[in-house]
Amino acid sequence: MLTLEQKTYINSFIKDIYVINLPHRTDRLAANFNQVAKISDNPLSSKIIDGIRFTDLHYLSGRAGCSAAMCKSLTVAYENNLDNFLLLEDDAYFIDERLLAIYNACKDLSKINWDICYLGARIKSPMTDFSPGLYRIHNWGCNHAVLYNRKCIKYLIDLLPKWDAGYNIWMDWIMKNECFDTWQPKILGQNADFYCFHTKELVSLQLANFSDLNQKHSDGIKILEDDFERNRPQR
């Protein structure tokens, strides 16, 4: 577990924490509060972003709503003039024995030019050892625990539809881009102007439970763990 001093440092670096939560998933929100408390000396200060749920029964409508909610979070953070913020999905949780990796990453990020840092991505290609607290990443997926810097926030929202554009526009976007989780790595990872990182440990995973996005039980923990270890630089 982190010391109070380490939590305070993380809070001084991360300017705000936003949690995306569909209002009917009160179970997830209650569990998430306990997770935020692991890294924050003031967990009540985190902001809840209401998720977006399109009622159409198309099998991709969950992905459309999720992508619109991601855009909403980015837009709110930018309009609130945040230099950076941590975005969590409400089913994200932290591995206690790996929490120090967040502290170490924040210390390193404070010294460099950076755009995005993941606490728990699905790594799809070899990572590069960048610093004591950071790996440089090039191809990845998942978006349940991500730290965004302001330049990156502005770049992404300028490319996306407005978050409240509505079902038809977001479904059209999904048909072309599959999902925000897939689109964002392509936009950033293939652009040399952006510096994309991951903590030295896979700190954050997602609870194995019913997925509103895919409308089925979801448990991808082993996949994330295996992919991270396979693409970690040799130590």
matplotlib code that plots the C-alpha trace (Angstrom):
import matplotlib.pyplot as plt

x = [0.0, 1.0, 2.1, 0.2, 3.2, 3.2, -0.6, -0.2, 2.5, 0.3, -2.5, -0.3, 0.7, -2.6, -4.9, -8.2, -9.8, -12.9, -14.8, -17.2, -20.3, -23.7, -26.2, -27.8, -24.5, -24.4, -22.6, -19.6, -19.5, -19.4, -16.6, -14.7, -14.7, -12.6, -10.2, -9.7, -9.0, -5.9, -4.2, -5.8, -5.7, -9.1, -11.2, -14.4, -12.9, -13.1, -15.7, -18.4, -19.1, -22.5, -22.0, -24.0, -26.3, -28.1, -31.3, -31.2, -30.7, -28.0, -25.1, -22.7, -24.7, -22.8, -19.5, -21.1, -22.2, -18.8, -17.0, -19.3, -18.7, -14.9, -15.3, -17.5, -14.9, -12.1, -14.3, -15.2, -11.6, -10.5, -13.3, -12.3, -8.8, -7.1, -3.4, -3.9, -6.4, -6.8, -9.8, -11.1, -13.9, -16.0, -14.9, -11.2, -9.4, -5.8, -3.4, -2.3, 1.3, 1.8, 0.6, 4.1, 4.4, 1.9, 4.0, 7.2, 5.5, 4.3, 7.7, 9.2, 6.3, 6.9, 10.3, 9.5, 7.3, 4.4, 0.9, -0.7, 0.2, -1.7, -2.0, -3.4, -3.4, -3.5, 0.0, 0.1, 3.7, 7.1, 7.5, 10.6, 12.4, 12.3, 13.0, 12.9, 9.1, 8.0, 7.8, 7.2, 4.3, 3.5, 0.5, -2.1, -5.8, -8.2, -9.0, -10.1, -7.2, -5.5, -3.7, -4.1, -2.1, -3.7, -2.2, -3.4, -6.9, -7.3, -6.0, -8.4, -11.6, -10.9, -10.9, -14.0, -17.7, -19.2, -19.9, -23.7, -24.0, -26.5, -26.9, -26.8, -23.6, -21.8, -23.0, -21.6, -18.3, -18.2, -18.8, -15.6, -13.5, -14.7, -14.4, -12.6, -10.3, -9.1, -9.1, -7.1, -3.9, -4.0, -4.3, -1.6, 0.7, 1.4, 2.1, 5.7, 4.5, 2.9, 4.7, 2.8, 3.8, 2.8, 3.7, 6.4, 3.7, 0.2, -1.3, -5.0, -7.3, -11.0, -13.4, -14.8, -18.5, -21.3, -20.1, -22.7, -20.5, -20.5, -23.7, -22.2, -19.9, -16.4, -13.1, -10.0, -7.5, -5.4, -5.1, -3.9, -1.4, 0.0, 0.3, 2.0, 4.6, 5.2, 5.9, 7.9, 11.6, 13.8, 15.0]
y = [0.0, 3.6, 5.9, 9.1, 11.0, 9.0, 9.5, 13.2, 13.4, 11.5, 14.0, 16.9, 15.6, 14.3, 17.3, 15.4, 11.9, 11.3, 8.0, 7.0, 5.3, 4.3, 5.5, 2.1, 0.5, 1.6, -1.6, -0.6, 3.0, 1.8, -0.6, 2.1, 4.6, 2.1, 1.8, 5.6, 5.7, 3.5, 6.3, 9.4, 11.2, 12.7, 10.1, 12.1, 14.7, 12.4, 13.5, 11.1, 11.3, 9.8, 7.2, 7.2, 4.4, 4.3, 2.3, 1.0, -2.8, -2.9, -5.0, -2.2, 0.4, -0.3, 0.6, 3.7, 4.8, 3.9, 6.0, 8.9, 8.8, 8.8, 11.9, 13.5, 12.9, 14.4, 17.4, 18.1, 17.9, 20.3, 22.8, 22.7, 23.7, 20.7, 20.2, 16.5, 14.0, 10.4, 8.7, 5.5, 3.2, 2.2, -1.4, -0.5, -1.8, -1.6, -4.4, -3.4, -4.7, -2.8, 0.6, 2.0, 1.9, 4.8, 6.9, 6.1, 6.9, 10.3, 11.2, 10.5, 12.1, 15.3, 15.6, 14.9, 15.8, 13.3, 12.9, 9.7, 7.1, 3.9, 2.1, -1.1, -1.4, -4.5, -4.4, -5.7, -5.1, -4.9, -2.0, 0.1, 0.7, 4.5, 5.4, 3.8, 4.3, 4.2, 2.0, 3.6, 1.9, 1.6, -0.6, -1.3, -1.6, -1.0, 2.3, 1.6, 3.5, 6.3, 9.5, 12.2, 15.4, 18.5, 18.6, 15.0, 15.8, 18.7, 16.6, 13.8, 15.9, 17.8, 14.5, 13.1, 13.9, 16.0, 13.8, 14.7, 14.3, 11.5, 7.9, 8.0, 10.0, 7.9, 4.7, 5.9, 6.7, 3.2, 1.6, 3.3, 3.1, 0.0, 1.6, 4.3, 1.7, 0.7, 4.1, 6.0, 3.8, 4.1, 7.9, 8.3, 5.3, 5.8, 9.6, 10.5, 13.8, 12.0, 10.4, 7.4, 5.5, 2.7, 2.2, -0.4, -2.7, -3.6, -1.8, -1.6, -4.4, -4.7, -6.6, -9.8, -9.0, -8.2, -5.8, -3.2, -2.6, -6.2, -7.2, -10.3, -11.5, -10.3, -11.5, -10.4, -10.4, -13.3, -11.8, -8.5, -10.2, -12.5, -9.8, -7.4, -10.0, -11.1, -7.6, -6.4, -5.7, -8.4, -7.7]
z = [0.0, -0.5, 2.3, 2.9, 1.6, -1.6, -2.0, -1.4, -4.1, -6.6, -5.8, -6.4, -9.8, -11.0, -11.2, -11.0, -11.2, -13.3, -13.1, -15.9, -14.4, -15.9, -13.3, -12.9, -12.0, -8.4, -7.6, -9.6, -8.2, -4.6, -5.4, -7.3, -4.4, -2.4, -5.3, -5.7, -1.9, -2.6, -4.5, -3.3, 0.1, -0.8, -2.7, -2.3, -4.7, -7.7, -10.3, -11.6, -15.3, -16.1, -18.8, -22.1, -22.8, -26.2, -26.0, -29.5, -29.5, -32.2, -30.9, -31.3, -29.4, -26.2, -28.0, -29.3, -25.8, -24.3, -26.9, -26.5, -22.7, -23.2, -25.4, -22.7, -20.1, -22.2, -23.1, -19.5, -18.4, -21.2, -20.4, -16.8, -17.8, -16.3, -17.2, -16.8, -15.3, -14.6, -16.3, -14.7, -15.8, -12.9, -13.0, -12.7, -9.7, -8.4, -7.4, -3.9, -4.2, -7.5, -6.4, -6.0, -9.8, -10.0, -7.6, -9.6, -12.9, -11.6, -10.5, -13.9, -15.8, -13.9, -15.5, -19.1, -22.1, -22.1, -23.5, -22.2, -19.5, -19.0, -15.7, -17.2, -21.0, -23.1, -24.6, -28.2, -29.2, -27.3, -24.9, -24.7, -21.3, -21.0, -17.3, -13.8, -13.7, -17.3, -20.4, -23.8, -25.6, -29.3, -29.7, -27.1, -26.2, -23.2, -21.6, -18.0, -16.3, -18.3, -17.4, -20.0, -20.5, -21.9, -25.4, -25.9, -24.6, -27.1, -30.0, -29.4, -28.9, -32.1, -34.0, -32.3, -32.8, -30.1, -27.1, -27.2, -31.0, -30.7, -31.5, -35.3, -35.5, -32.9, -34.6, -37.9, -36.1, -34.6, -38.0, -39.2, -36.1, -34.1, -30.7, -28.7, -27.2, -30.6, -32.2, -29.6, -29.9, -33.7, -33.5, -30.8, -31.1, -34.8, -34.4, -33.5, -32.0, -29.0, -26.1, -24.9, -21.7, -19.3, -15.6, -15.0, -13.6, -14.7, -11.8, -12.9, -14.1, -14.6, -12.4, -13.9, -14.2, -16.6, -19.3, -20.5, -23.5, -24.7, -23.0, -21.6, -18.7, -19.2, -17.7, -19.6, -16.6, -17.8, -21.3, -19.9, -17.6, -20.3, -23.0, -20.5, -19.5, -23.1, -24.3, -21.2, -22.0, -20.7, -17.1]

ax = plt.figure().add_subplot(projection="3d")
ax.plot(x, y, z, "-o")
ax.set_aspect("equal")
plt.show()
